[in-house]
Amino acid sequence: MKLDQKIAIVTGAASGFGAATAQRMAAAGASVVVADLNEAGAAKVAADLEAQGTRAIAVRCDVSQQADFQNLVARTLEAFGRIDILVNNAGTTHRNKPALDVTEEEFDRVFRVNVKSIYWAAQCVLPVMVKQGGGCMVNVASATAGRPGPGLLWYGSTKAAMLNLTKGLALDFAKAGIRVNAVNPMIGETAMLADFMGMEDTPANREKFLARIPLGRFTQPQDVASAVTFLASDEASYLTGVCLDVDGGRGI
């Protein structure tokens, strides 16, 4: 997979799936904008990429806020002159618990970060891609988007919305040369693992969740990074509106 001369923005790229995706895209030849609410973490990832010979910058960004997304676009254009790829990876969850125990504050936050961010991405980035004649968006959704996970009802619904938006945007912007796809990871070894499980992260508790995954392991950051990079590459030039499961067979 090659991304030579491409300019890629990856949100939520200070750690986990996002950091792995930024690194994988850099290895494929892209220049990378590392965007994250964690400014120090984003700066470290960008510095590591630069040390490896990749052009990279870090931008602090709360993806739920219009002003932050506008600044992200402005900083990218100032540094690189265009935006070829946007990876909407930043996301959050409420802790795994019964649906009626999720507070309004938790509900609002998860929808603001996981869904409204796609609205701002469309409003701020897609006009740039239309003007330059094309581009690619990849959304990091979840296996719970199509198969509700116990204790994650409201989180899963945000990811289901993301898949609907992925397909709708793919239709709306196909004639502009813009492809929009998504990946659906299973639970992964990230900082939010305990929240997704709703219990302490211990070997015994992990086994309860691993038993549901046919391939017998959690999603690794590199699994997501490889799938996202493929969908963003020219090798996937005929793919749009695709929602690719990266779930170890959980959805079968």
C-alpha positions as YAML, in Angstrom:
chain: A
units: angstrom
residues:
- id: 1
  name: MET
  ca: [0.00, 0.00, 0.00]
- id: 2
  name: LYS
  ca: [1.41, 3.35, -1.06]
- id: 3
  name: LEU
  ca: [0.43, 6.84, 0.01]
- id: 4
  name: ASP
  ca: [3.31, 8.69, -1.64]
- id: 5
  name: GLN
  ca: [2.80, 12.47, -1.75]
- id: 6
  name: LYS
  ca: [-0.49, 12.19, 0.19]
- id: 7
  name: ILE
  ca: [-1.40, 14.47, 3.07]
- id: 8
  name: ALA
  ca: [-3.28, 12.68, 5.84]
- id: 9
  name: ILE
  ca: [-5.03, 13.96, 8.95]
- id: 10
  name: VAL
  ca: [-5.57, 11.39, 11.70]
- id: 11
  name: THR
  ca: [-7.70, 12.42, 14.67]
- id: 12
  name: GLY
  ca: [-7.27, 10.82, 18.06]
- id: 13
  name: ALA
  ca: [-3.72, 10.04, 16.97]
- id: 14
  name: ALA
  ca: [-1.86, 10.52, 20.25]
- id: 15
  name: SER
  ca: [-2.35, 6.87, 21.21]
- id: 16
  name: GLY
  ca: [-4.03, 3.56, 20.39]
- id: 17
  name: PHE
  ca: [-5.57, 2.98, 16.98]
- id: 18
  name: GLY
  ca: [-4.88, 6.57, 15.92]
- id: 19
  name: ALA
  ca: [-1.18, 6.53, 16.71]
- id: 20
  name: ALA
  ca: [-0.76, 3.19, 14.93]
- id: 21
  name: THR
  ca: [-2.63, 4.57, 11.90]
- id: 22
  name: ALA
  ca: [-0.45, 7.69, 11.78]
- id: 23
  name: GLN
  ca: [2.66, 5.50, 11.88]
- id: 24
  name: ARG
  ca: [1.34, 3.09, 9.24]
- id: 25
  name: MET
  ca: [0.40, 5.91, 6.88]
- id: 26
  name: ALA
  ca: [3.78, 7.54, 7.36]
- id: 27
  name: ALA
  ca: [5.46, 4.23, 6.51]
- id: 28
  name: ALA
  ca: [3.36, 4.16, 3.33]
- id: 29
  name: GLY
  ca: [4.73, 7.56, 2.31]
- id: 30
  name: ALA
  ca: [2.15, 10.05, 3.60]
- id: 31
  name: SER
  ca: [2.80, 13.31, 5.40]
- id: 32
  name: VAL
  ca: [0.75, 13.21, 8.59]
- id: 33
  name: VAL
  ca: [-1.14, 15.69, 10.73]
- id: 34
  name: VAL
  ca: [-1.41, 14.20, 14.22]
- id: 35
  name: ALA
  ca: [-4.58, 15.64, 15.78]
- id: 36
  name: ASP
  ca: [-5.64, 15.00, 19.35]
- id: 37
  name: LEU
  ca: [-7.10, 16.67, 22.42]
- id: 38
  name: ASN
  ca: [-3.94, 15.43, 24.17]
- id: 39
  name: GLU
  ca: [-1.56, 18.03, 22.80]
- id: 40
  name: ALA
  ca: [1.58, 16.62, 24.45]
- id: 41
  name: GLY
  ca: [0.81, 13.11, 23.24]
- id: 42
  name: ALA
  ca: [0.18, 14.34, 19.69]
- id: 43
  name: ALA
  ca: [3.45, 16.28, 19.73]
- id: 44
  name: LYS
  ca: [5.36, 13.16, 20.78]
- id: 45
  name: VAL
  ca: [3.84, 11.05, 17.99]
- id: 46
  name: ALA
  ca: [4.61, 13.79, 15.43]
- id: 47
  name: ALA
  ca: [8.18, 14.10, 16.73]
- id: 48
  name: ASP
  ca: [8.68, 10.34, 16.43]
- id: 49
  name: LEU
  ca: [7.42, 10.45, 12.83]
- id: 50
  name: GLU
  ca: [9.73, 13.33, 11.97]
- id: 51
  name: ALA
  ca: [12.66, 11.44, 13.49]
- id: 52
  name: GLN
  ca: [11.85, 8.63, 11.05]
- id: 53
  name: GLY
  ca: [11.96, 11.03, 8.11]
- id: 54
  name: THR
  ca: [8.22, 11.78, 7.75]
- id: 55
  name: ARG
  ca: [6.84, 15.30, 7.42]
- id: 56
  name: ALA
  ca: [4.48, 15.64, 10.37]
- id: 57
  name: ILE
  ca: [2.85, 18.24, 12.56]
- id: 58
  name: ALA
  ca: [0.77, 18.01, 15.73]
- id: 59
  name: VAL
  ca: [-2.45, 19.96, 16.22]
- id: 60
  name: ARG
  ca: [-4.53, 20.09, 19.36]
- id: 61
  name: CYS
  ca: [-8.12, 19.35, 18.38]
- id: 62
  name: ASP
  ca: [-11.38, 18.71, 20.19]
- id: 63
  name: VAL
  ca: [-13.24, 17.08, 17.31]
- id: 64
  name: SER
  ca: [-16.62, 18.00, 18.77]
- id: 65
  name: GLN
  ca: [-15.92, 21.72, 18.39]
- id: 66
  name: GLN
  ca: [-16.27, 23.66, 15.13]
- id: 67
  name: ALA
  ca: [-13.50, 26.13, 15.92]
- id: 68
  name: ASP
  ca: [-11.03, 23.32, 16.63]
- id: 69
  name: PHE
  ca: [-11.88, 21.53, 13.38]
- id: 70
  name: GLN
  ca: [-11.57, 24.77, 11.44]
- id: 71
  name: ASN
  ca: [-8.16, 25.36, 13.03]
- id: 72
  name: LEU
  ca: [-7.11, 21.80, 12.17]
- id: 73
  name: VAL
  ca: [-7.95, 22.40, 8.51]
- id: 74
  name: ALA
  ca: [-6.22, 25.79, 8.46]
- id: 75
  name: ARG
  ca: [-3.05, 24.43, 10.07]
- id: 76
  name: THR
  ca: [-2.96, 21.51, 7.62]
- id: 77
  name: LEU
  ca: [-3.39, 23.72, 4.58]
- id: 78
  name: GLU
  ca: [-0.79, 26.15, 5.89]
- id: 79
  name: ALA
  ca: [1.75, 23.35, 6.37]
- id: 80
  name: PHE
  ca: [1.00, 21.13, 3.37]
- id: 81
  name: GLY
  ca: [-1.35, 22.94, 0.98]
- id: 82
  name: ARG
  ca: [-3.98, 20.20, 0.63]
- id: 83
  name: ILE
  ca: [-5.84, 17.39, 2.42]
- id: 84
  name: ASP
  ca: [-5.94, 14.01, 0.68]
- id: 85
  name: ILE
  ca: [-7.03, 11.78, 3.56]
- id: 86
  name: LEU
  ca: [-9.02, 12.34, 6.73]
- id: 87
  name: VAL
  ca: [-9.21, 9.55, 9.29]
- id: 88
  name: ASN
  ca: [-11.97, 10.20, 11.84]
- id: 89
  name: ASN
  ca: [-10.56, 8.02, 14.59]
- id: 90
  name: ALA
  ca: [-11.12, 10.15, 17.71]
- id: 91
  name: GLY
  ca: [-13.85, 8.70, 19.86]
- id: 92
  name: THR
  ca: [-15.03, 8.00, 23.37]
- id: 93
  name: THR
  ca: [-17.41, 5.72, 25.24]
- id: 94
  name: HIS
  ca: [-19.49, 5.54, 28.37]
- id: 95
  name: ARG
  ca: [-18.46, 2.81, 30.77]
- id: 96
  name: ASN
  ca: [-20.08, -0.55, 30.09]
- id: 97
  name: LYS
  ca: [-23.27, -0.58, 32.18]
- id: 98
  name: PRO
  ca: [-27.05, -0.95, 31.86]
- id: 99
  name: ALA
  ca: [-28.64, 1.47, 29.41]
- id: 100
  name: LEU
  ca: [-30.75, 3.24, 32.02]
- id: 101
  name: ASP
  ca: [-27.69, 3.88, 34.20]
- id: 102
  name: VAL
  ca: [-26.00, 6.05, 31.56]
- id: 103
  name: THR
  ca: [-26.37, 9.69, 32.58]
- id: 104
  name: GLU
  ca: [-27.47, 12.49, 30.30]
- id: 105
  name: GLU
  ca: [-23.99, 13.99, 30.56]
- id: 106
  name: GLU
  ca: [-22.42, 10.72, 29.43]
- id: 107
  name: PHE
  ca: [-24.96, 10.37, 26.62]
- id: 108
  name: ASP
  ca: [-24.33, 13.91, 25.36]
- id: 109
  name: ARG
  ca: [-20.57, 13.49, 25.50]
- id: 110
  name: VAL
  ca: [-20.47, 10.24, 23.54]
- id: 111
  name: PHE
  ca: [-22.75, 11.63, 20.81]
- id: 112
  name: ARG
  ca: [-20.84, 14.90, 20.69]
- id: 113
  name: VAL
  ca: [-17.47, 13.21, 20.23]
- id: 114
  name: ASN
  ca: [-18.48, 10.25, 18.07]
- id: 115
  name: VAL
  ca: [-21.23, 11.73, 15.88]
- id: 116
  name: LYS
  ca: [-21.01, 15.51, 15.85]
- id: 117
  name: SER
  ca: [-17.33, 15.17, 14.96]
- id: 118
  name: ILE
  ca: [-18.40, 13.62, 11.64]
- id: 119
  name: TYR
  ca: [-20.64, 16.63, 11.03]
- id: 120
  name: TRP
  ca: [-17.73, 19.02, 11.59]
- id: 121
  name: ALA
  ca: [-15.45, 16.82, 9.49]
- id: 122
  name: ALA
  ca: [-17.91, 17.05, 6.62]
- id: 123
  name: GLN
  ca: [-18.45, 20.78, 7.03]
- id: 124
  name: CYS
  ca: [-14.77, 21.68, 7.35]
- id: 125
  name: VAL
  ca: [-12.86, 19.11, 5.28]
- id: 126
  name: LEU
  ca: [-15.10, 17.96, 2.45]
- id: 127
  name: PRO
  ca: [-15.31, 21.44, 0.82]
- id: 128
  name: VAL
  ca: [-11.51, 21.42, 0.64]
- id: 129
  name: MET
  ca: [-11.53, 18.02, -1.03]
- id: 130
  name: VAL
  ca: [-14.25, 19.09, -3.46]
- id: 131
  name: LYS
  ca: [-12.24, 22.15, -4.46]
- id: 132
  name: GLN
  ca: [-9.05, 20.17, -5.03]
- id: 133
  name: GLY
  ca: [-10.88, 17.48, -7.04]
- id: 134
  name: GLY
  ca: [-10.97, 14.53, -4.70]
- id: 135
  name: GLY
  ca: [-9.97, 12.94, -1.44]
- id: 136
  name: CYS
  ca: [-10.72, 10.15, 0.97]
- id: 137
  name: MET
  ca: [-12.36, 9.90, 4.39]
- id: 138
  name: VAL
  ca: [-12.13, 6.83, 6.61]
- id: 139
  name: ASN
  ca: [-14.24, 6.60, 9.76]
- id: 140
  name: VAL
  ca: [-13.30, 4.35, 12.66]
- id: 141
  name: ALA
  ca: [-16.62, 2.93, 13.87]
- id: 142
  name: SER
  ca: [-17.10, -0.29, 15.87]
- id: 143
  name: ALA
  ca: [-18.31, -3.87, 15.70]
- id: 144
  name: THR
  ca: [-21.10, -2.74, 18.03]
- id: 145
  name: ALA
  ca: [-22.52, -0.60, 15.21]
- id: 146
  name: GLY
  ca: [-24.25, -3.61, 13.68]
- id: 147
  name: ARG
  ca: [-24.37, -5.96, 16.63]
- id: 148
  name: PRO
  ca: [-25.25, -4.22, 19.91]
- id: 149
  name: GLY
  ca: [-22.88, -5.07, 22.72]
- id: 150
  name: PRO
  ca: [-24.21, -5.70, 26.25]
- id: 151
  name: GLY
  ca: [-23.81, -2.57, 28.36]
- id: 152
  name: LEU
  ca: [-22.79, -0.40, 25.41]
- id: 153
  name: LEU
  ca: [-26.17, 0.51, 23.94]
- id: 154
  name: TRP
  ca: [-25.71, 4.26, 23.61]
- id: 155
  name: TYR
  ca: [-22.08, 3.96, 22.49]
- id: 156
  name: GLY
  ca: [-23.05, 1.41, 19.85]
- id: 157
  name: SER
  ca: [-25.79, 3.68, 18.55]
- id: 158
  name: THR
  ca: [-23.24, 6.44, 17.90]
- id: 159
  name: LYS
  ca: [-21.22, 4.01, 15.82]
- id: 160
  name: ALA
  ca: [-24.33, 2.86, 13.95]
- id: 161
  name: ALA
  ca: [-24.95, 6.52, 13.11]
- id: 162
  name: MET
  ca: [-21.38, 6.73, 11.86]
- id: 163
  name: LEU
  ca: [-21.98, 3.87, 9.42]
- id: 164
  name: ASN
  ca: [-25.15, 5.50, 8.09]
- id: 165
  name: LEU
  ca: [-23.23, 8.75, 7.66]
- id: 166
  name: THR
  ca: [-20.40, 6.90, 5.93]
- id: 167
  name: LYS
  ca: [-22.73, 5.46, 3.31]
- id: 168
  name: GLY
  ca: [-24.69, 8.71, 2.90]
- id: 169
  name: LEU
  ca: [-21.59, 10.85, 2.45]
- id: 170
  name: ALA
  ca: [-20.16, 8.27, 0.05]
- id: 171
  name: LEU
  ca: [-23.25, 8.71, -2.15]
- id: 172
  name: ASP
  ca: [-23.35, 12.48, -1.88]
- id: 173
  name: PHE
  ca: [-19.70, 13.05, -2.73]
- id: 174
  name: ALA
  ca: [-18.87, 10.24, -5.18]
- id: 175
  name: LYS
  ca: [-19.21, 12.52, -8.20]
- id: 176
  name: ALA
  ca: [-16.75, 14.93, -6.59]
- id: 177
  name: GLY
  ca: [-14.13, 12.17, -6.54]
- id: 178
  name: ILE
  ca: [-14.32, 11.68, -2.78]
- id: 179
  name: ARG
  ca: [-14.45, 8.20, -1.28]
- id: 180
  name: VAL
  ca: [-15.87, 7.62, 2.21]
- id: 181
  name: ASN
  ca: [-15.40, 4.29, 4.00]
- id: 182
  name: ALA
  ca: [-15.36, 2.92, 7.53]
- id: 183
  name: VAL
  ca: [-13.77, 0.18, 9.61]
- id: 184
  name: ASN
  ca: [-15.48, -1.67, 12.47]
- id: 185
  name: PRO
  ca: [-12.99, -2.85, 15.09]
- id: 186
  name: MET
  ca: [-13.79, -5.30, 17.84]
- id: 187
  name: ILE
  ca: [-12.78, -4.40, 21.41]
- id: 188
  name: GLY
  ca: [-9.09, -3.59, 21.40]
- id: 189
  name: GLU
  ca: [-6.13, -3.24, 23.71]
- id: 190
  name: THR
  ca: [-6.33, 0.51, 24.19]
- id: 191
  name: ALA
  ca: [-6.67, 2.89, 27.15]
- id: 192
  name: MET
  ca: [-10.46, 2.44, 27.02]
- id: 193
  name: LEU
  ca: [-10.42, -1.36, 27.39]
- id: 194
  name: ALA
  ca: [-11.62, -1.34, 31.01]
- id: 195
  name: ASP
  ca: [-14.48, 1.03, 30.12]
- id: 196
  name: PHE
  ca: [-15.59, -1.23, 27.28]
- id: 197
  name: MET
  ca: [-15.49, -4.29, 29.55]
- id: 198
  name: GLY
  ca: [-17.12, -2.46, 32.46]
- id: 199
  name: MET
  ca: [-14.77, -4.17, 34.88]
- id: 200
  name: GLU
  ca: [-11.16, -4.21, 35.96]
- id: 201
  name: ASP
  ca: [-8.70, -5.12, 33.23]
- id: 202
  name: THR
  ca: [-7.45, -8.47, 34.51]
- id: 203
  name: PRO
  ca: [-6.47, -11.67, 32.66]
- id: 204
  name: ALA
  ca: [-9.59, -13.43, 33.98]
- id: 205
  name: ASN
  ca: [-11.90, -10.63, 32.82]
- id: 206
  name: ARG
  ca: [-10.21, -10.48, 29.46]
- id: 207
  name: GLU
  ca: [-10.90, -14.17, 28.94]
- id: 208
  name: LYS
  ca: [-14.64, -13.52, 29.29]
- id: 209
  name: PHE
  ca: [-14.50, -11.22, 26.27]
- id: 210
  name: LEU
  ca: [-11.98, -13.20, 24.25]
- id: 211
  name: ALA
  ca: [-14.35, -16.18, 24.35]
- id: 212
  name: ARG
  ca: [-16.71, -14.23, 22.06]
- id: 213
  name: ILE
  ca: [-14.08, -13.64, 19.35]
- id: 214
  name: PRO
  ca: [-13.50, -16.57, 16.94]
- id: 215
  name: LEU
  ca: [-9.86, -15.64, 16.26]
- id: 216
  name: GLY
  ca: [-9.26, -15.56, 20.00]
- id: 217
  name: ARG
  ca: [-7.61, -12.18, 20.49]
- id: 218
  name: PHE
  ca: [-8.47, -8.54, 20.88]
- id: 219
  name: THR
  ca: [-8.14, -6.07, 18.02]
- id: 220
  name: GLN
  ca: [-4.59, -4.75, 17.88]
- id: 221
  name: PRO
  ca: [-3.85, -1.15, 16.83]
- id: 222
  name: GLN
  ca: [-1.97, -2.46, 13.78]
- id: 223
  name: ASP
  ca: [-5.05, -4.37, 12.63]
- id: 224
  name: VAL
  ca: [-6.98, -1.12, 12.41]
- id: 225
  name: ALA
  ca: [-4.04, 0.82, 11.00]
- id: 226
  name: SER
  ca: [-3.58, -1.63, 8.12]
- id: 227
  name: ALA
  ca: [-7.28, -1.68, 7.24]
- id: 228
  name: VAL
  ca: [-7.56, 2.11, 7.32]
- id: 229
  name: THR
  ca: [-4.42, 2.56, 5.24]
- id: 230
  name: PHE
  ca: [-5.70, 0.11, 2.65]
- id: 231
  name: LEU
  ca: [-9.03, 1.93, 2.34]
- id: 232
  name: ALA
  ca: [-7.18, 5.25, 1.99]
- id: 233
  name: SER
  ca: [-4.83, 3.94, -0.69]
- id: 234
  name: ASP
  ca: [-5.26, 3.84, -4.45]
- id: 235
  name: GLU
  ca: [-5.53, 0.05, -4.17]
- id: 236
  name: ALA
  ca: [-9.04, 0.71, -2.83]
- id: 237
  name: SER
  ca: [-9.87, 3.29, -5.50]
- id: 238
  name: TYR
  ca: [-13.13, 1.50, -6.44]
- id: 239
  name: LEU
  ca: [-14.33, 1.18, -2.85]
- id: 240
  name: THR
  ca: [-16.68, 3.71, -1.32]
- id: 241
  name: GLY
  ca: [-19.43, 3.29, 1.26]
- id: 242
  name: VAL
  ca: [-17.65, 0.15, 2.49]
- id: 243
  name: CYS
  ca: [-17.90, -0.65, 6.22]
- id: 244
  name: LEU
  ca: [-15.14, -3.19, 6.80]
- id: 245
  name: ASP
  ca: [-15.31, -5.44, 9.87]
- id: 246
  name: VAL
  ca: [-11.97, -5.75, 11.68]
- id: 247
  name: ASP
  ca: [-13.33, -7.95, 14.42]
- id: 248
  name: GLY
  ca: [-11.67, -11.36, 14.40]
- id: 249
  name: GLY
  ca: [-14.88, -12.96, 13.13]
- id: 250
  name: ARG
  ca: [-17.10, -11.64, 15.93]
- id: 251
  name: GLY
  ca: [-19.77, -10.53, 13.46]
- id: 252
  name: ILE
  ca: [-20.18, -13.94, 11.83]
...
